[in-house]
Amino acid sequence: MIDRRIKFRHVQCFTEIARQGSLKRAAETLHLTQPAISRTLKELEDILAAPLLTRSRAGVALTPQGEVFLHFARASLAALQQGLNEVDDIGQSARTRLRVGALPSIAAWLMPPVARAFAKLAPQAVLEIIDGPHGYLTDRLRLGELDLVIGRLGPPEMMQGLSFTQLYAEEVAFVVRANHPLSDRPDLHRIADYPVIYPSAGSAIRPLVDRYLAENGVGDLPRRIETVSGAFGRVHTRQSDCVWIISAGVVTNEIADGHLIRLPFDTAITQGPVGLMTRAGASQAPVEDMFRRAVSRALAT
């Protein structure tokens, strides 16, 4: 544990004396008197119970203990300065803009609390949220039109040139309106008797759903609409007898409110990682770090 008696002024004075090689020049740089800077150095040496500098007519020289302490003191000041700079970049620049792509499952339930947390961490930054299917968002990310994409990990051919940091895992859900005939007698093989909203080609969950239905012996679904539009799915499902096959996150709020019902099918096989995607090798701006912290805060609540 760091001794609480050590103050910023102690570290600043010591590093400046070492840099200048003279108490007099260090005092002039810090706009202090020489007795004041000498007294501050003495306080630090007393706290550490070790001599840090030796004095002579030629100036000052580091002791072995001083050399060790100087290394870490400089690193601490550099880290502190970087933090101050990044806070200033975010807090003072009204032009700071972060462009985030969010898959429908993320836009529906995770992005609202993330946006609230981000607004507290970076109040002057503009958060631009674009939702859409996986291929559309990752293509824009590669082109530099988006800074980040948050969503499900896609197949290898869709992830080329991108890096992925996992946040959690999510599975596919089969949902219907309240009082749907299947809610009383759920049977996966009976979904073909009803219209189905099916994930569109190119969506991250499409191959998982295809595999799941094939392995469970569900054949062709002739009456289906292919889309990953959350807005369409929510309204159409509540107003019809359709079965909506979609990432669970898209319908979290509607299920909690009782507007939609999740059918009790075991879809563990469709589970996949959800995370943050960036361009491989791209440097991380301070505002992106604030967004990552906002995501962590939202997931922790």
KEKE-99863 format. One record per residue (C-alpha): residue number from 0; residue in one letter; x, y, z. Coordinates in nm, 2 decimals. Example, Ala and Ser with C-alpha at 12.3 -4.5 7.8 and 13.67 -1.06 7.14 Angstrom:
BEGIN
{i = 0 aa = A X = 1.23 Y = -0.45 Z = 0.78}
{i = 1 aa = S X = 1.37 Y = -0.11 Z = 0.71}
This chain:
BEGIN
{i = 0 aa = M X = 0.00 Y = 0.00 Z = 0.00}
{i = 1 aa = I X = 0.13 Y = 0.35 Z = -0.09}
{i = 2 aa = D X = 0.22 Y = 0.56 Z = 0.21}
{i = 3 aa = R X = -0.05 Y = 0.83 Z = 0.22}
{i = 4 aa = R X = 0.21 Y = 1.08 Z = 0.34}
{i = 5 aa = I X = 0.36 Y = 1.09 Z = -0.01}
{i = 6 aa = K X = 0.21 Y = 1.37 Z = -0.21}
{i = 7 aa = F X = 0.22 Y = 1.47 Z = -0.57}
{i = 8 aa = R X = 0.45 Y = 1.76 Z = -0.48}
{i = 9 aa = H X = 0.71 Y = 1.52 Z = -0.34}
{i = 10 aa = V X = 0.72 Y = 1.32 Z = -0.66}
{i = 11 aa = Q X = 0.72 Y = 1.63 Z = -0.88}
{i = 12 aa = C X = 1.00 Y = 1.80 Z = -0.69}
{i = 13 aa = F X = 1.22 Y = 1.49 Z = -0.68}
{i = 14 aa = T X = 1.19 Y = 1.41 Z = -1.05}
{i = 15 aa = E X = 1.26 Y = 1.78 Z = -1.14}
{i = 16 aa = I X = 1.57 Y = 1.79 Z = -0.92}
{i = 17 aa = A X = 1.69 Y = 1.47 Z = -1.08}
{i = 18 aa = R X = 1.62 Y = 1.61 Z = -1.43}
{i = 19 aa = Q X = 1.79 Y = 1.94 Z = -1.36}
{i = 20 aa = G X = 2.08 Y = 1.80 Z = -1.16}
{i = 21 aa = S X = 2.04 Y = 2.10 Z = -0.93}
{i = 22 aa = L X = 1.81 Y = 2.21 Z = -0.65}
{i = 23 aa = K X = 1.85 Y = 2.57 Z = -0.76}
{i = 24 aa = R X = 1.74 Y = 2.51 Z = -1.12}
{i = 25 aa = A X = 1.46 Y = 2.28 Z = -1.01}
{i = 26 aa = A X = 1.33 Y = 2.55 Z = -0.78}
{i = 27 aa = E X = 1.33 Y = 2.80 Z = -1.06}
{i = 28 aa = T X = 1.15 Y = 2.56 Z = -1.29}
{i = 29 aa = L X = 0.88 Y = 2.49 Z = -1.03}
{i = 30 aa = H X = 0.86 Y = 2.85 Z = -0.92}
{i = 31 aa = L X = 0.96 Y = 2.76 Z = -0.56}
{i = 32 aa = T X = 1.23 Y = 2.89 Z = -0.33}
{i = 33 aa = Q X = 1.53 Y = 2.67 Z = -0.29}
{i = 34 aa = P X = 1.46 Y = 2.62 Z = 0.09}
{i = 35 aa = A X = 1.11 Y = 2.50 Z = 0.00}
{i = 36 aa = I X = 1.22 Y = 2.25 Z = -0.25}
{i = 37 aa = S X = 1.50 Y = 2.13 Z = -0.02}
{i = 38 aa = R X = 1.25 Y = 2.08 Z = 0.25}
{i = 39 aa = T X = 1.01 Y = 1.89 Z = 0.02}
{i = 40 aa = L X = 1.30 Y = 1.65 Z = -0.08}
{i = 41 aa = K X = 1.39 Y = 1.60 Z = 0.29}
{i = 42 aa = E X = 1.02 Y = 1.51 Z = 0.37}
{i = 43 aa = L X = 1.02 Y = 1.25 Z = 0.09}
{i = 44 aa = E X = 1.35 Y = 1.10 Z = 0.21}
{i = 45 aa = D X = 1.22 Y = 1.08 Z = 0.57}
{i = 46 aa = I X = 0.90 Y = 0.90 Z = 0.45}
{i = 47 aa = L X = 1.10 Y = 0.65 Z = 0.25}
{i = 48 aa = A X = 1.36 Y = 0.62 Z = 0.52}
{i = 49 aa = A X = 1.63 Y = 0.63 Z = 0.25}
{i = 50 aa = P X = 1.86 Y = 0.89 Z = 0.09}
{i = 51 aa = L X = 1.76 Y = 0.96 Z = -0.27}
{i = 52 aa = L X = 2.02 Y = 1.22 Z = -0.36}
{i = 53 aa = T X = 2.37 Y = 1.32 Z = -0.26}
{i = 54 aa = R X = 2.48 Y = 1.68 Z = -0.28}
{i = 55 aa = S X = 2.82 Y = 1.82 Z = -0.39}
{i = 56 aa = R X = 2.96 Y = 2.14 Z = -0.54}
{i = 57 aa = A X = 2.89 Y = 1.99 Z = -0.89}
{i = 58 aa = G X = 2.52 Y = 1.95 Z = -0.81}
{i = 59 aa = V X = 2.33 Y = 1.64 Z = -0.70}
{i = 60 aa = A X = 2.36 Y = 1.27 Z = -0.78}
{i = 61 aa = L X = 2.12 Y = 0.98 Z = -0.74}
{i = 62 aa = T X = 2.18 Y = 0.72 Z = -0.48}
{i = 63 aa = P X = 2.10 Y = 0.36 Z = -0.57}
{i = 64 aa = Q X = 1.77 Y = 0.40 Z = -0.39}
{i = 65 aa = G X = 1.71 Y = 0.72 Z = -0.58}
{i = 66 aa = E X = 1.77 Y = 0.55 Z = -0.91}
{i = 67 aa = V X = 1.51 Y = 0.29 Z = -0.83}
{i = 68 aa = F X = 1.25 Y = 0.54 Z = -0.71}
{i = 69 aa = L X = 1.31 Y = 0.78 Z = -1.00}
{i = 70 aa = H X = 1.22 Y = 0.51 Z = -1.25}
{i = 71 aa = F X = 0.88 Y = 0.45 Z = -1.10}
{i = 72 aa = A X = 0.82 Y = 0.82 Z = -1.02}
{i = 73 aa = R X = 0.87 Y = 0.91 Z = -1.38}
{i = 74 aa = A X = 0.64 Y = 0.63 Z = -1.50}
{i = 75 aa = S X = 0.37 Y = 0.74 Z = -1.25}
{i = 76 aa = L X = 0.39 Y = 1.10 Z = -1.36}
{i = 77 aa = A X = 0.37 Y = 1.00 Z = -1.73}
{i = 78 aa = A X = 0.07 Y = 0.78 Z = -1.67}
{i = 79 aa = L X = -0.10 Y = 1.06 Z = -1.47}
{i = 80 aa = Q X = -0.04 Y = 1.31 Z = -1.75}
{i = 81 aa = Q X = -0.17 Y = 1.07 Z = -2.01}
{i = 82 aa = G X = -0.49 Y = 1.03 Z = -1.81}
{i = 83 aa = L X = -0.53 Y = 1.40 Z = -1.78}
{i = 84 aa = N X = -0.48 Y = 1.44 Z = -2.15}
{i = 85 aa = E X = -0.74 Y = 1.18 Z = -2.24}
{i = 86 aa = V X = -0.99 Y = 1.32 Z = -2.00}
{i = 87 aa = D X = -0.93 Y = 1.66 Z = -2.15}
{i = 88 aa = D X = -0.97 Y = 1.52 Z = -2.50}
{i = 89 aa = I X = -1.31 Y = 1.38 Z = -2.41}
{i = 90 aa = G X = -1.44 Y = 1.65 Z = -2.19}
{i = 91 aa = Q X = -1.34 Y = 1.95 Z = -2.39}
{i = 92 aa = S X = -1.39 Y = 1.85 Z = -2.75}
{i = 93 aa = A X = -1.75 Y = 1.89 Z = -2.85}
{i = 94 aa = R X = -1.65 Y = 1.74 Z = -3.19}
{i = 95 aa = T X = -1.56 Y = 1.40 Z = -3.04}
{i = 96 aa = R X = -1.78 Y = 1.15 Z = -3.21}
{i = 97 aa = L X = -1.80 Y = 0.78 Z = -3.17}
{i = 98 aa = R X = -1.97 Y = 0.58 Z = -3.45}
{i = 99 aa = V X = -2.10 Y = 0.24 Z = -3.32}
{i = 100 aa = G X = -2.27 Y = -0.03 Z = -3.52}
{i = 101 aa = A X = -2.51 Y = -0.24 Z = -3.31}
{i = 102 aa = L X = -2.68 Y = -0.56 Z = -3.42}
{i = 103 aa = P X = -3.05 Y = -0.58 Z = -3.35}
{i = 104 aa = S X = -3.01 Y = -0.79 Z = -3.04}
{i = 105 aa = I X = -2.78 Y = -0.53 Z = -2.90}
{i = 106 aa = A X = -2.97 Y = -0.22 Z = -3.00}
{i = 107 aa = A X = -3.28 Y = -0.35 Z = -2.84}
{i = 108 aa = W X = -3.17 Y = -0.41 Z = -2.48}
{i = 109 aa = L X = -2.80 Y = -0.33 Z = -2.42}
{i = 110 aa = M X = -2.75 Y = -0.01 Z = -2.60}
{i = 111 aa = P X = -2.99 Y = 0.20 Z = -2.39}
{i = 112 aa = P X = -2.80 Y = 0.14 Z = -2.06}
{i = 113 aa = V X = -2.47 Y = 0.17 Z = -2.24}
{i = 114 aa = A X = -2.57 Y = 0.51 Z = -2.39}
{i = 115 aa = R X = -2.67 Y = 0.63 Z = -2.04}
{i = 116 aa = A X = -2.34 Y = 0.52 Z = -1.89}
{i = 117 aa = F X = -2.14 Y = 0.66 Z = -2.18}
{i = 118 aa = A X = -2.31 Y = 1.00 Z = -2.14}
{i = 119 aa = K X = -2.18 Y = 1.02 Z = -1.79}
{i = 120 aa = L X = -1.83 Y = 0.92 Z = -1.88}
{i = 121 aa = A X = -1.80 Y = 1.14 Z = -2.19}
{i = 122 aa = P X = -2.07 Y = 1.41 Z = -2.16}
{i = 123 aa = Q X = -1.93 Y = 1.62 Z = -2.45}
{i = 124 aa = A X = -1.90 Y = 1.33 Z = -2.70}
{i = 125 aa = V X = -2.16 Y = 1.25 Z = -2.96}
{i = 126 aa = L X = -2.26 Y = 0.88 Z = -2.98}
{i = 127 aa = E X = -2.38 Y = 0.78 Z = -3.32}
{i = 128 aa = I X = -2.56 Y = 0.44 Z = -3.32}
{i = 129 aa = I X = -2.63 Y = 0.26 Z = -3.65}
{i = 130 aa = D X = -2.81 Y = -0.07 Z = -3.64}
{i = 131 aa = G X = -2.84 Y = -0.33 Z = -3.91}
{i = 132 aa = P X = -2.75 Y = -0.69 Z = -4.01}
{i = 133 aa = H X = -2.40 Y = -0.83 Z = -3.94}
{i = 134 aa = G X = -2.26 Y = -0.81 Z = -4.29}
{i = 135 aa = Y X = -2.37 Y = -0.45 Z = -4.34}
{i = 136 aa = L X = -2.21 Y = -0.33 Z = -4.02}
{i = 137 aa = T X = -1.89 Y = -0.52 Z = -4.05}
{i = 138 aa = D X = -1.84 Y = -0.40 Z = -4.41}
{i = 139 aa = R X = -1.88 Y = -0.04 Z = -4.28}
{i = 140 aa = L X = -1.64 Y = -0.11 Z = -4.00}
{i = 141 aa = R X = -1.37 Y = -0.23 Z = -4.25}
{i = 142 aa = L X = -1.42 Y = 0.09 Z = -4.46}
{i = 143 aa = G X = -1.37 Y = 0.31 Z = -4.15}
{i = 144 aa = E X = -1.73 Y = 0.44 Z = -4.15}
{i = 145 aa = L X = -1.78 Y = 0.29 Z = -3.81}
{i = 146 aa = D X = -1.54 Y = 0.29 Z = -3.51}
{i = 147 aa = L X = -1.68 Y = -0.01 Z = -3.34}
{i = 148 aa = V X = -1.94 Y = -0.28 Z = -3.39}
{i = 149 aa = I X = -2.11 Y = -0.47 Z = -3.10}
{i = 150 aa = G X = -2.28 Y = -0.79 Z = -3.18}
{i = 151 aa = R X = -2.25 Y = -1.17 Z = -3.23}
{i = 152 aa = L X = -1.93 Y = -1.32 Z = -3.36}
{i = 153 aa = G X = -1.98 Y = -1.41 Z = -3.73}
{i = 154 aa = P X = -1.84 Y = -1.69 Z = -3.93}
{i = 155 aa = P X = -1.47 Y = -1.67 Z = -4.02}
{i = 156 aa = E X = -1.52 Y = -1.53 Z = -4.37}
{i = 157 aa = M X = -1.72 Y = -1.24 Z = -4.22}
{i = 158 aa = M X = -1.46 Y = -1.16 Z = -3.96}
{i = 159 aa = Q X = -1.15 Y = -1.11 Z = -4.18}
{i = 160 aa = G X = -0.96 Y = -0.80 Z = -4.09}
{i = 161 aa = L X = -1.14 Y = -0.76 Z = -3.76}
{i = 162 aa = S X = -1.06 Y = -0.82 Z = -3.40}
{i = 163 aa = F X = -1.32 Y = -0.95 Z = -3.15}
{i = 164 aa = T X = -1.34 Y = -0.91 Z = -2.78}
{i = 165 aa = Q X = -1.61 Y = -1.13 Z = -2.62}
{i = 166 aa = L X = -1.86 Y = -0.98 Z = -2.37}
{i = 167 aa = Y X = -2.11 Y = -1.26 Z = -2.31}
{i = 168 aa = A X = -2.29 Y = -1.55 Z = -2.49}
{i = 169 aa = E X = -2.64 Y = -1.54 Z = -2.64}
{i = 170 aa = E X = -2.87 Y = -1.79 Z = -2.80}
{i = 171 aa = V X = -3.16 Y = -1.79 Z = -3.04}
{i = 172 aa = A X = -3.52 Y = -1.77 Z = -2.92}
{i = 173 aa = F X = -3.86 Y = -1.87 Z = -3.07}
{i = 174 aa = V X = -4.12 Y = -1.62 Z = -2.96}
{i = 175 aa = V X = -4.49 Y = -1.57 Z = -3.02}
{i = 176 aa = R X = -4.76 Y = -1.33 Z = -2.90}
{i = 177 aa = A X = -4.95 Y = -1.38 Z = -2.58}
{i = 178 aa = N X = -5.23 Y = -1.64 Z = -2.61}
{i = 179 aa = H X = -5.08 Y = -1.79 Z = -2.92}
{i = 180 aa = P X = -5.20 Y = -2.15 Z = -2.98}
{i = 181 aa = L X = -4.84 Y = -2.28 Z = -2.94}
{i = 182 aa = S X = -4.80 Y = -2.12 Z = -2.60}
{i = 183 aa = D X = -5.04 Y = -2.39 Z = -2.45}
{i = 184 aa = R X = -4.90 Y = -2.68 Z = -2.65}
{i = 185 aa = P X = -4.54 Y = -2.59 Z = -2.76}
{i = 186 aa = D X = -4.41 Y = -2.82 Z = -3.03}
{i = 187 aa = L X = -4.12 Y = -2.73 Z = -3.25}
{i = 188 aa = H X = -4.25 Y = -2.94 Z = -3.54}
{i = 189 aa = R X = -4.58 Y = -2.74 Z = -3.54}
{i = 190 aa = I X = -4.41 Y = -2.41 Z = -3.62}
{i = 191 aa = A X = -4.45 Y = -2.50 Z = -3.99}
{i = 192 aa = D X = -4.83 Y = -2.46 Z = -3.94}
{i = 193 aa = Y X = -4.78 Y = -2.09 Z = -3.88}
{i = 194 aa = P X = -4.61 Y = -1.80 Z = -4.05}
{i = 195 aa = V X = -4.25 Y = -1.76 Z = -3.95}
{i = 196 aa = I X = -4.02 Y = -1.46 Z = -3.93}
{i = 197 aa = Y X = -3.68 Y = -1.61 Z = -4.02}
{i = 198 aa = P X = -3.33 Y = -1.47 Z = -4.00}
{i = 199 aa = S X = -3.23 Y = -1.33 Z = -4.34}
{i = 200 aa = A X = -2.93 Y = -1.47 Z = -4.54}
{i = 201 aa = G X = -2.61 Y = -1.31 Z = -4.43}
{i = 202 aa = S X = -2.72 Y = -1.26 Z = -4.07}
{i = 203 aa = A X = -2.49 Y = -1.41 Z = -3.80}
{i = 204 aa = I X = -2.76 Y = -1.64 Z = -3.67}
{i = 205 aa = R X = -2.89 Y = -1.78 Z = -4.00}
{i = 206 aa = P X = -2.66 Y = -2.08 Z = -4.02}
{i = 207 aa = L X = -2.72 Y = -2.16 Z = -3.66}
{i = 208 aa = V X = -3.09 Y = -2.16 Z = -3.71}
{i = 209 aa = D X = -3.07 Y = -2.37 Z = -4.03}
{i = 210 aa = R X = -2.86 Y = -2.63 Z = -3.84}
{i = 211 aa = Y X = -3.08 Y = -2.63 Z = -3.53}
{i = 212 aa = L X = -3.40 Y = -2.70 Z = -3.74}
{i = 213 aa = A X = -3.23 Y = -2.96 Z = -3.95}
{i = 214 aa = E X = -3.10 Y = -3.15 Z = -3.65}
{i = 215 aa = N X = -3.45 Y = -3.14 Z = -3.50}
{i = 216 aa = G X = -3.61 Y = -3.27 Z = -3.81}
{i = 217 aa = V X = -3.80 Y = -2.95 Z = -3.90}
{i = 218 aa = G X = -3.84 Y = -2.93 Z = -4.27}
{i = 219 aa = D X = -3.92 Y = -2.65 Z = -4.51}
{i = 220 aa = L X = -4.11 Y = -2.35 Z = -4.37}
{i = 221 aa = P X = -4.31 Y = -2.23 Z = -4.67}
{i = 222 aa = R X = -4.48 Y = -1.93 Z = -4.50}
{i = 223 aa = R X = -4.18 Y = -1.73 Z = -4.39}
{i = 224 aa = I X = -4.06 Y = -1.37 Z = -4.40}
{i = 225 aa = E X = -3.69 Y = -1.33 Z = -4.39}
{i = 226 aa = T X = -3.56 Y = -1.03 Z = -4.19}
{i = 227 aa = V X = -3.37 Y = -0.94 Z = -3.88}
{i = 228 aa = S X = -3.56 Y = -0.61 Z = -3.83}
{i = 229 aa = G X = -3.65 Y = -0.58 Z = -3.47}
{i = 230 aa = A X = -3.91 Y = -0.31 Z = -3.54}
{i = 231 aa = F X = -4.10 Y = -0.52 Z = -3.79}
{i = 232 aa = G X = -4.07 Y = -0.84 Z = -3.58}
{i = 233 aa = R X = -4.21 Y = -0.68 Z = -3.26}
{i = 234 aa = V X = -4.52 Y = -0.54 Z = -3.43}
{i = 235 aa = H X = -4.59 Y = -0.82 Z = -3.67}
{i = 236 aa = T X = -4.55 Y = -1.09 Z = -3.40}
{i = 237 aa = R X = -4.79 Y = -0.92 Z = -3.16}
{i = 238 aa = Q X = -5.05 Y = -0.87 Z = -3.44}
{i = 239 aa = S X = -5.04 Y = -1.21 Z = -3.59}
{i = 240 aa = D X = -4.99 Y = -1.58 Z = -3.53}
{i = 241 aa = C X = -4.64 Y = -1.58 Z = -3.66}
{i = 242 aa = V X = -4.34 Y = -1.75 Z = -3.49}
{i = 243 aa = W X = -4.04 Y = -1.52 Z = -3.47}
{i = 244 aa = I X = -3.70 Y = -1.68 Z = -3.47}
{i = 245 aa = I X = -3.45 Y = -1.42 Z = -3.34}
{i = 246 aa = S X = -3.16 Y = -1.36 Z = -3.11}
{i = 247 aa = A X = -3.28 Y = -1.36 Z = -2.75}
{i = 248 aa = G X = -3.15 Y = -1.01 Z = -2.68}
{i = 249 aa = V X = -3.38 Y = -0.86 Z = -2.93}
{i = 250 aa = V X = -3.69 Y = -0.96 Z = -2.74}
{i = 251 aa = T X = -3.57 Y = -0.93 Z = -2.38}
{i = 252 aa = N X = -3.78 Y = -0.63 Z = -2.30}
{i = 253 aa = E X = -4.10 Y = -0.76 Z = -2.47}
{i = 254 aa = I X = -4.07 Y = -1.09 Z = -2.29}
{i = 255 aa = A X = -4.02 Y = -0.92 Z = -1.95}
{i = 256 aa = D X = -4.33 Y = -0.70 Z = -2.02}
{i = 257 aa = G X = -4.54 Y = -1.00 Z = -2.12}
{i = 258 aa = H X = -4.61 Y = -0.88 Z = -2.47}
{i = 259 aa = L X = -4.43 Y = -1.17 Z = -2.62}
{i = 260 aa = I X = -4.37 Y = -1.53 Z = -2.50}
{i = 261 aa = R X = -4.06 Y = -1.74 Z = -2.55}
{i = 262 aa = L X = -4.15 Y = -2.09 Z = -2.64}
{i = 263 aa = P X = -3.96 Y = -2.35 Z = -2.42}
{i = 264 aa = F X = -3.74 Y = -2.50 Z = -2.69}
{i = 265 aa = D X = -3.39 Y = -2.60 Z = -2.60}
{i = 266 aa = T X = -3.18 Y = -2.38 Z = -2.82}
{i = 267 aa = A X = -2.85 Y = -2.41 Z = -2.64}
{i = 268 aa = I X = -2.69 Y = -2.53 Z = -2.96}
{i = 269 aa = T X = -2.74 Y = -2.19 Z = -3.11}
{i = 270 aa = Q X = -2.55 Y = -2.01 Z = -2.84}
{i = 271 aa = G X = -2.27 Y = -1.79 Z = -2.96}
{i = 272 aa = P X = -2.03 Y = -1.52 Z = -2.83}
{i = 273 aa = V X = -2.13 Y = -1.15 Z = -2.84}
{i = 274 aa = G X = -1.87 Y = -0.89 Z = -2.82}
{i = 275 aa = L X = -1.69 Y = -0.58 Z = -2.95}
{i = 276 aa = M X = -1.55 Y = -0.57 Z = -3.30}
{i = 277 aa = T X = -1.28 Y = -0.33 Z = -3.43}
{i = 278 aa = R X = -1.05 Y = -0.31 Z = -3.73}
{i = 279 aa = A X = -0.75 Y = -0.53 Z = -3.66}
{i = 280 aa = G X = -0.45 Y = -0.32 Z = -3.57}
{i = 281 aa = A X = -0.64 Y = 0.00 Z = -3.53}
{i = 282 aa = S X = -0.53 Y = 0.23 Z = -3.25}
{i = 283 aa = Q X = -0.78 Y = 0.29 Z = -2.97}
{i = 284 aa = A X = -0.90 Y = 0.65 Z = -2.92}
{i = 285 aa = P X = -0.97 Y = 0.77 Z = -2.57}
{i = 286 aa = V X = -1.34 Y = 0.80 Z = -2.65}
{i = 287 aa = E X = -1.35 Y = 0.43 Z = -2.74}
{i = 288 aa = D X = -1.20 Y = 0.34 Z = -2.41}
{i = 289 aa = M X = -1.49 Y = 0.53 Z = -2.24}
{i = 290 aa = F X = -1.74 Y = 0.34 Z = -2.45}
{i = 291 aa = R X = -1.58 Y = 0.01 Z = -2.34}
{i = 292 aa = R X = -1.61 Y = 0.11 Z = -1.98}
{i = 293 aa = A X = -1.98 Y = 0.21 Z = -2.04}
{i = 294 aa = V X = -2.04 Y = -0.14 Z = -2.18}
{i = 295 aa = S X = -1.88 Y = -0.30 Z = -1.88}
{i = 296 aa = R X = -2.09 Y = -0.08 Z = -1.64}
{i = 297 aa = A X = -2.41 Y = -0.17 Z = -1.83}
{i = 298 aa = L X = -2.34 Y = -0.54 Z = -1.82}
{i = 299 aa = A X = -2.26 Y = -0.52 Z = -1.45}
{i = 300 aa = T X = -2.60 Y = -0.38 Z = -1.35}
